[in-house]
Amino acid sequence: MFKAIFALRRKPGMSQAEFRDFWLNDHAPKVAKIPGLRKYVVDIARGEEADRRVDGYATVWFDDQAAFQAGFGGDYARTEVLPNNANFNRMDEILTLDVTEHVIR
């Protein structure tokens, strides 16, 4: 299983509530349709802190790295998902980590 985590910051001038609403009700349904995606979890910070370093995390799971690259590199992601990021987050500040999960408990 391949897992990647994305750290996002909301666009300047956007409230945390607007960020949350857009992500969950507009962007997430689009991400959920990426071919090969096995699981998608969104974690969004609580409260309205003005200048957080991170406002939320998205975690995605695919069968392997090739499936991840095919999913995010495919036509659907390139036309529907990736451009939509600019509507709610700071594209130039997205951090992406491909990780190995270690379940401790």
N, C-alpha and C positions, 0 to 999 in steps of 0.2 A: 504494500500500500504506500502511496506517495502522499505526503501531507505538506501543505504550504500555508503560511500565516502572513496576512497582510495587515500592516498597521496604518491607519488613516487618520488624517486631521480634517476637520470640516473647513469649508470655504470661509474666508473672511466675511464677516457680516451675517453669517448664518447662525441661528440659535441652535442649541443642542437639540431642542424639540424638532426643529425643521430638519436638521441633519438626520435624526432618528427616523422621522416620518418618511423622508425621501428614500433613505437606505432600505427600510423595511418594506415600504409599499410600492416603490418604483424599481429600485435597483436590484434588490434581492430576488424578486420573481424572475428577472432577466438572467441573473447569474444561475439560478436554479435550473435553467434550461440548457446550460452549456453541455454539449455532448461529452459523455464519459465521466461527468461529475458523479461521485458516489455519495458525498455528504458535504453539507455546507452549514456552518455555524457562524452567527454574527454576535459579537459581544460589544455593547455600546456603553460608554461611561454614563454614570448617573449624574444628575445635577447640571448646572449651567456654568461651571468654571470657565472663565473667559479665554484663557490662553494655555490650554493643555498641550503637552507634547504629543499626545495621542488621544483621539476621541473614540476610537473603536478598533476592533480587530475582526477580520474575517478569516475563517479557517476553511480550507477546502481539502477534500480527499479525492484522489483518483487511484486507479489500479496501479499505475506506475508513472514515472516521469514522462515517458513518451505520450501517455494519455493526457497528462496535464498540459504538455506543450501543444498537442493536437487540439485539445479543447480550447485553450486560451489563444491559440494561433489560428483557429478556424475562422471561417467567414462570419458565422453568427457572433462570436465574441468580438471580432474586429469591427463589426458594423453596429451591434446592439449594446454590448456590455461595456467595452473599454471606453468608447466616447462618452458614455453616460456618466462615468466617474467625474468628469469635469463639472457636472451639475451639482455635486454636493461635497466634493473633497478636493484637497490640494494635491493635484496630480504629481507635481514635482517633489512632493514629500512622502509619497507612499513608500513604505519599507516592506520588502518581501523577503521571507525566510523560508527555504525548504528545510524541513526539520525531520528528525527521527524522534518519534514519540517514545517516552519511557514512562510507563504507568507504574507509579510507586504504591499506590493504595487504591 
